[in-house]
Amino acid sequence: MRPFSYHRASDLADAIGAAGKGPSGVPPTLARVQFLAGGTTILDLMKLDVMRPEVLVDIKDVAPASRRIEHRGDSIYLGGFATMAEAADHPEIKRNYPIIAQSLTFAASPQLRNMATLGGNVLQRTRCSYFRDTSWSACNKRAPGSGCAALDGVNRKHAVLGVSDRCIATYPGDFAQALVALDGVAEIAGPGGGRVVPVETLHREPGEAPHIETNLQPGEVIVGFHVPVAAWTRRSLYLKIRDRESYEFALSSAAVALDLSDGKINRARIALGGVATKPWRSREAEAALNGKSLDEALANRAAEAAFATARPRGDSAYKVELGKRTLVRALLQAGQITT
């Protein structure tokens, strides 16, 4: 690990001010000043020499209000500095937003869930081995313009949706898919003040600039999430398919929420994970479902629509069929939930 300076921020304004001292025009992933909350991702990347911040700004305790989980108006508020464990074990979340509790419980070991924050979890970076191993020089996420070793390398765990000729790395998280499926929004604080953005638009597809992973501006931090109270939140689930049953990243996952009455889908909400370069909202699958009676044939048509634009490469070709089967299974299981 390279030498760095540590700054424990006294409050949120101090943290944002400290983060804003870096050069302008640099994306947050490459900024010389980085935030430290739970530390479960950035410290690993620093040890691997993938991220090389000169300053870490500790924001763990700067905003007590952002540790809360509570109803605010017509939504439930999840503080960005709350831990994964606090949210996963919250009675209100488990009862009325099971998709959120499941996505957090399946995401990591108990030890990590006790440390990792919700905001940090959403912003975790890819587990692509070519990104995390600096002996591979070609990685456009780590070294813009260097190429992508995964394109013709071992890419069994890589993405088939949202890919580009510059990057096929998979977004590794789970919680973000649940937020996307439930139309969650992120509350952001930064040098320019506060703003709110849909979680669906928070992350970017790699396109020509894989190193610009989100639409956050330098110095911005996620302070919370708002999830609307809606008819589909209780009939929701997160299905995660992995190489092993515990503490593993998804090969394919589906976050499904249904507003269902008498077997007919009034509104469907679907997000996919493990198969895409960002938390992936499948509006094509939703359109195939809305207004129709749920059965296996309909679920299969929705799955075909979800993966119609898939671009597998090499070892990742199996993910198209796996992704379809994951979604079909999730839809049929969600249809059986009683509320």
Helices and strands as residue ranges (DSSP letters): E 5-8, H 12-19, G 28-30, E 33-36, H 42-47, E 55-58, G 64-67, E 69-72, E 75-79, H 84-88, H 91-96, H 98-105, H 110-115, H 118-122, H 129-132, G 149-152, H 175-181, E 185-190, E 193-198, G 199-201, E 221-228, E 236-241, E 252-261, E 264-273, E 280-281, H 283-289, H 296-306, G 314-317, H 318-335
